Amino acid sequence: MSTAKKPLMVFVAGDGSGAGKSSVALGILACLLKNGFKPEELAYIKPATQCEDIQLVSKWCEANGIAHN
């Protein structure tokens, strides 16, 4: 029997652009780091949107060694 843990996935949703989804995701990632998770244990995936600009969360993840897409 495998002792590997299943990954926990959190989906942050909102009713439109500017609802605060990225801010909530950033807050969750920051809290997880502060509470002892290692950057390599975390990841951030931004769903496909019309916005192609690099997002603040992706920049923050890059600076903190968290995988992001």
C-alpha positions in Angstrom: 0.0 0.0 0.0 1.3 3.4 -1.0 1.9 6.0 1.8 1.9 8.9 -0.7 -0.5 11.7 0.1 -3.0 12.9 -2.4 -2.4 16.5 -3.4 -4.9 19.1 -2.0 -6.3 21.3 -4.7 -8.1 24.6 -4.1 -10.1 26.4 -6.8 -10.7 30.1 -6.2 -13.7 31.4 -8.2 -15.4 34.8 -8.6 -18.1 36.4 -10.7 -15.8 38.3 -13.0 -12.6 40.3 -13.6 -11.4 42.3 -10.6 -13.3 40.1 -8.1 -10.1 39.4 -6.1 -9.4 35.8 -7.1 -5.7 36.5 -7.6 -5.4 38.4 -4.3 -7.1 35.5 -2.5 -4.8 32.9 -4.2 -1.7 35.0 -3.2 -2.9 35.2 0.4 -3.4 31.5 0.6 0.1 30.8 -0.9 1.7 33.3 1.5 0.0 31.8 4.5 1.0 28.3 3.5 4.7 29.4 3.2 4.5 31.2 6.6 3.1 28.0 8.2 5.9 25.8 7.1 5.1 24.5 3.6 8.2 24.4 1.3 8.0 26.2 -2.0 8.4 22.9 -3.9 5.3 21.6 -2.2 3.2 24.4 -3.7 2.0 25.4 -7.1 -0.2 28.0 -8.8 -2.1 27.5 -12.0 -4.0 30.5 -13.5 -6.9 29.3 -15.6 -6.9 30.4 -19.3 -8.3 33.9 -19.5 -8.3 36.7 -22.1 -5.7 38.5 -20.2 -2.2 37.6 -21.4 -0.2 40.0 -19.2 2.0 38.4 -16.5 0.0 38.5 -13.3 1.2 39.7 -9.9 0.7 36.2 -8.4 3.0 34.6 -11.1 5.7 37.3 -10.3 5.4 36.5 -6.6 5.6 32.8 -7.2 8.7 33.2 -9.3 10.4 35.3 -6.6 9.5 32.7 -3.9 10.4 29.5 -5.8 6.8 28.3 -6.3 6.0 26.5 -9.5 3.5 28.5 -11.6 1.8 28.4 -14.9 
